[in-house]
Amino acid sequence: MPHHEHDPTRNHVKSGLLRWILICIGWISIACGIVGLFLPLVPTVPFLLLSVYCFSKSSVRFHDWLVEHRHLGPMLRDYLTHGGIPLRVKIMAIGMIWISFPVSVMLFIEPLWLKVLLLSIAGVVTLYLIAMPTVTAESRAKGTKTATVDPTMPE
């Protein structure tokens, strides 16, 4: 299910240096996303979305590899195909945020400003997840897109 049409390099950056910078950012972002699978305070999907965006601008091969990856791809496909995430994923993500952030704030963080910052980040991420379109079984079955992901990305 590659997410490009006739000319896969249509949206690629022209500069060779910028292309390599985007590839490096993409791989660093994948590494951070994988760390996020095991550490509750590190988000996984935003890092993977950054990677898929960087690869969409720099490398068809890496982009397709990530989107088709057996373990990482499913986290991206609903978002790329339908423009949102399933309700179950929203609930799990918000639940993990509101378990891990307050526990970290209460047990490991001393400066008040940092406590406020972390709880603010948790609140903003929660609002973002709530505002993000919810992919339903119906929209999956119809193959409809519930929101626009990236207007520069070919469908």
Secondary structure by P-SEA (a helix, b strand, c coil): cccccccccccccccaaaaaaaaaaaaaaaaaaaaaacccccccaaaaaaaaaaaaaccaaaaaaaaaccccccccccccccccccaaaaaaaaaaaaacaaaaaacccccaaaaaaaaaaaaaaaaaaaacccccaaaaaaccccccccccccc
